[in-house]
Amino acid sequence: MAKKAVSSGSETPKTTRSRAPKAAAADAPPRKKPAPGGPPLLALFHGDDAFRRQAETDKLRALVEETGVPIESLRFDGATAQPADVFDECRTIGLLQQHKIVVVDDADAFVKGDERRPLIERYASAPSETATLVLRASTWYAGKLDKLIAEYGLVVKCDAMKLAEAVKWVSQRVKVEHRATIDPEAAQMLVDRLGTEAGRLDSELGKLAAASGGTTITAQHVRELVGLSREDKAWEIQAYLLKPDAQAALRKLHELLEVSRVDAVPIRWSYADLARKLHAAARALRAGANPSSLFSQLRLWGETGNAVLAIARRVDPEHLADLLKATIESDVRAKSGVGDEVRGLEILTLRFASLAQ
């Protein structure tokens, strides 16, 4: 029966026949490795960042397109796909001799099993020269298959970025994809507010680039256009706790509790987190650590980071250890329903403010 045509404009989900994988489907005579400059025949994109896995797939597609051959794209669900069906698609020549990009999502499920993995490894040892098999997975366990894939193509880890990596990625991404630039302070603030998930950052970058008119995204743009969740707002108190103005810090505490309606739990976490950073910074500085290295190690940034280091230089680590202990004990009392929770936060606020005197 003739195969149904598939559009080459995007990945088209494929349904598979319910038949068991057969060793014969994976058997093929050994092939020579692709000539230099030819398209990769295998690719593995694994990691917990779905946006980055898709971005790597798009880059691969662009790489294949540069060879000048027509492309046909297909997609399988690895949880239900049979290896024989996937290999049939890879080895079937298109009507116009086009190159196929065959994507298998949830590839960890696709390769799982004592019967399946040898079949897939056999194919990876001699992949079709007219197709690129792309395995994508959020979870992946390294093994022989990774080495086979690397011989014929690409293996790229697509985990969520670390803070410093995310800030650098934001600065590069906005130039390439959104035709704008971003101030270093704005890039740091954006990551601080949104986290390191690439898809979310890219979405906000598009909005910010439009708002800036395609010029430079500033910290003010981020403040005005990228909102904080209630949980995120709890961390705003840290900047006030590092200043000598106790009254301003108390006002901010009550604003969070009464106006913004932030739950006291993340606020207590914020207090404990700041106490931990102060104590760790003080001990590290006494041990001769480079102050610049502490920014990445303790996740410090901007003026808040400078204030943490300034206090850590002046205040004895033992005193800061007592403050850290007090924040933990306050959290325990609140969880146990002992004492006035707000009063406990007010007392801690005064203790923090006294450090900056």
N, C-alpha and C positions, 0 to 999 in steps of 0.2 A: 504493500500500500504506500502511496506517495506520502512524503513527509510534509507537514503543514509549514508554510513559509513563516518565518519569524522576522519581525521588524528589527533593523539594526540600529535604531535610534537610541535604544535604552535596553537595560537588562530586562529580559522577558522571563517571568517565572515559568518554570516547567513542571508539569505533573509527570510522575513516573509510573511505569508499569509495575504492578505488584508481582515481581518475580525475584527469586533469590539470586544473589550474585554468583556468576559462574567464573571459574578460573579462566576459561577460554576467552571470555570477554576482555580480560586484561592481558592475554598473551599477545606478543607482537615481536617480530624480529628486531634485533638491536639496530638502532639508528645512530648515525653519526651526530655528534653534537652540532647545534646550530652554528652557522657561520657568523663571524663577528659582524655586528651591526644588524643582525636579524632580531625579530621580536622574541622576548623571553617566552619560554614554553610552559613554565610553572611559576606560581607565586603563592606565598603564604603571608597573609596579613593577620596578625593575632595580637590581642590586647583588649583592655576594657573600654577603650574610647571608640565608639562606633563611628563618630565623625571622622576620625583619623583613618579608620579602616576604609571608609568610602573615599576619602581624599587620596589615599594610596592607589585605590582602584582606578580613580579618575586619571591619576598620573600615568598609570600603566596603560590605560586606553589611549592617552595622548601619545605615549611612546610607540605603541603599535601603529597608530595612525600615521606617524612620521615615516613609516616604511612604505606608505603609499598603497597598501592593499585595502580593499573593502573589508569592513568589519561586521560581523554578526555577533550579537551579545545574547547570552542565555543565562538564566539563574535557576539554581536548584536549592531546595530546602534540605540541608544536610541531615535533618532528623528523620526524613522519610525517603530520601533519594537512595537508589540502588547503585553501587559502583558500576555495574554493567551498563546501565542507562547513561550514566555520565560519560563513560569511556566511549560509548557508541556515538554520542554527540561530538566528542572531541575528534573522533576518527572519520566521521562522515564529512565528505567534501561538499562544500556548498555549490549552488548552481553556477555562481560566478567565480569559483575558486577563492572565495573570500576567507579571511582568517577569522576564526571564532574565538571569542573570549567567554569561557564557560566558568561561571562563578558558583561556588558552593558555600552557602552560609551555614552557620552552626557546624563548621567542619570538624569540630571535636567529636560530635556525634556521628558524623559521616565515616570517620576513620576508626571508630571504636569497635573492638571485637577481634577475636583471634582469627576469624575468617576474612574479615574485611581488610585489615591493615596489610597483610601480605599482598593482596590484590592491588591495593593502591600503591604500595612500594614498588611492585613490578611495573605498573604503568609509569611511575615517576622515574624508573630506570631507563625507560625508552619512550618518552612522551611523543605524541603526535606533533609533526612539524607544521601542521596547518591550524593549530589551536593553542590557546594559552589557558591552562587550567588554574583557576584562582581559588584558593582555600581561604575562607575568612572565619575567624572564631574569636570569641571574647576570652575563652579559656583554652590553653594549649599546653600539652606536655611534650617537651622536646625529646627527640629520638632520631633514629636512622632516617626517617622520612624527611626531616628538616635538611639533612645533609644532601639528600638526593635532590630536593627542590632547589637548594642553593647552587647545585651544579648546572642547572638548566635555567635558572631565573632568579627570583627575589625572595628573601625572607626578611620581613620588616615587623618590628615590634611596635605596636600601637597602643601602649599604655597611656593612662592619664599623665599629663605633664607635671613636673615639679614646679614650684613657684617661680624660680628664676627662669626656667625654661619657658614657662607660660608667658612671662613678661616679654621675653625676647621674641617668642612666636607672635604675640600680638603686634609688636612693632613691625615685623616682617610681613605678616598677613595683611595688615591694613594698606601697605604699599602695593602689594601684588594684586590683591583681590578687590580693594575698595578705592584705589587711586587717591589715597590721602596719607597723611602722616599723623603721628601721635606723640605728644610730649612724654618723656620718661615717667614723670609724676602721674600723668593720666593713665599710662599703661599699667603702672603698679597699682593705682587705685582701682582700675577696672578688674584686675585679677583679685585684688583684695575683696571686692564686693561680690564677684561672681564665682570665684573658685577657678579651677584649672581645666574644666571640661571645654574642649575646643569648640564644639558645636554652639554652646551657649555664648562663648566669647565672640565667635564669628558673627552670630546673629546681632549682638549688641554693637559690634564694630560697624556693621552695615548701617544701623540707625545713626550712630554717632558721626560716621563719615558724611551721611546725607545732611545732618544738622550743621556740620561744619562747612558745608558747601564744597566739600572735596579738598579742603586745605589742611589745617592742623587741628587735631582733636586735643582740647585742653582739659585740665583737671576740672575746670568749671563745667564743661560739657558733661563730663561723667557725673559730677554732683547733681546736675539738673535733670539728666535723662536716664540715669541708671539707679533705680530705687533700691533701697535696702528692705529686706523682709523684716518682720518683727524680731526674728531670732538674730539676724545680722545686726540690727540696731543695738542689741545688747553690748556689742563690742565697741560702740561709740564711747562708752563711759571710760575706757582706758586712757584716752587722751586727756580727760579731765582729772583722772586720778594721779597723773604724773605732773600736775601743776600745783603750785603752792596755794592756790585759791580754793580753800575747802568749801566755801559757800557756793561757788560755781559748780563744784563737783556734786554737792548735795542737791542743788537745783536740777542738774542733769539727771541724777538718780530718780528724783520724783517725777520728772518729765517722762522718763522712760516707763515708769510704773503706772502713772496716772493719766498721761496724755496719749502716749504711744501704745499703752496697754501691753507692754512687753512682759511676758511671764518672768517671775523672779528667778526661775531655774537657770536660763541662759545667762542672766546677769551675774549670778553666783559663779557660774563657770568662767565668766569673763574676769572676775576678780581673781579667782584662783590661777587662771592662765597668766595674768600679768604678774602675780606674785612669783610664780614659777620662773618666768623669764628673768625677773629681777635677780632672784637668787642664783639661777644658773649663770647669768652674765657676771655677777659679782665673783663667783667662784672661778669662772674661766679667766677673768681678767687677773685675778690674784695668781693664777697658775701661768701667766704669761701669754695668754691667747691673743691673737691678732684681732683687734676690735672689728675690723672690716669683715672677718670671717664669721663673726657672731650674727651678722645680719641674716645670712642664709641659714645658719645652724639653728637659730632660735626663731626664725620667721619674723624678723623685725624689718620695718621699712619707714622711710620718711622721717618726719620730726618725732613721731612716737618712738621709733627705734633709737634716735639720738638721745631722747630724754631717758629711755631705759638705761643706756650705757652711761649717761652722766650720773644718774643716781647710783648705779652699780659701782662706779668708781669711788664714790664718796662713802657709801654705807657699808658697814661690816656685813659679811655674808651670814654670820650667825643671827644678826638682827633681822635680816631678810628671811632667814629660815623660820624665825618665830612668826613673821607675818604670813608666810606660806602656810604654816601650821594653823594659824588663826582662821584663814580663809577656808581651809578644809574642815575644821571643827565647826565653823558657822554653817557650812553646807550640810554637815551631818545633823546638827541640831534642827535645821529647817526641815530636813527630810523626816526627822523623828517627831516633828510638831512641838518641839521644845522651844520656848521663848518667842519673842516678837521678831519675825523674819525681817521686817523693814528696819527695825531698830538695829539689828545685827549688821545689816548692810551699811547703815549710817555710821556705825562705829568703825567699820572697816574703811569707809571712805575717809574719815578723819585720820586714820593711821596712814593711809597711802599719802594723803596731802601733806602730812608732816614730813615725809621723806624728801619732798622737794623744797623744803624751807631753806 
